[in-house]
Amino acid sequence: METKTVHLAVYDTFADWETGHATAWLARTGFTVRTVGPATGQPVNSIGGLRVLPDLALADLRPEDSALLILPGADLWDADDASGGGLAPFARKAREFLEAGTPVAAICGATAGLAREGLLDDRRHTSAVSFYLAATGYGGGERYAEIDAVTDGDLITAGPTEPVAFAREILGRLGAFDAARLDAWFRLFHDSDPAAFAELNA
């Protein structure tokens, strides 16, 4: 039976505004959202000061138990892993998910983490700006796309100013809405189109 559980990674300094549209509408369309942190029983704090107690530890997360892993941006994505503050273990978990055929969605700094892990070398992707990813030394620069969000197979990427487009790709990839409702949803929340409200709730 196909799982309807989505896992949201949480870690200190995670950008709480980047995933709210996606998780809220996944929850409203029948998915369960569970948080995954570096360790069980240890709370983390978002950039906005939200304190979150993760539902499970990263080490206990298995691709077969998940419909999707969401990786938000965070200051720590650009930290030195040798200092113990970096988030490379979450990028390695993303590799495990992709190798198992389970989708991964990364936004903002998380895209740099995936670039360092080599996961963007052979996949079309986007981020904040191309030179941000280029600074990681990755080999996928020719596959960078200057658009709001990109889905390439099981990988979704977006920049930090595109939480609505990021959610659109996630909702579409998981089939939360059909194409017409997804279009209405995007026009409502991205374009403030009043006509889209009636279409979304028809």
Sequence and secondary structure as in RCSB ss.txt:
>XXXX:A:sequence
METKTVHLAVYDTFADWETGHATAWLARTGFTVRTVGPATGQPVNSIGGLRVLPDLALADLRPEDSALLILPGAD
LWDADDASGGGLAPFARKAREFLEAGTPVAAICGATAGLAREGLLDDRRHTSAVSFYLAATGYGGGERYAEIDAV
TDGDLITAGPTEPVAFAREILGRLGAFDAARLDAWFRLFHDSDPAAFAELNA
>XXXX:A:secstr
    EEEEE  TTB GGGSHHHHHHHHHTT EEEEEESSTT  EE TT  EE  SEEGGG  GGG SEEEE  BG
GGGS GGGT   HHHHHHHHHHHHHT  EEEETHHHHHHHHTTTTTTS B  S HHHHHTTT S GGGB  SSEE
EETTEEEE TT HHHHHHHHHHHTTSS HHHHHHHHHHHHH  THHHHHHT 
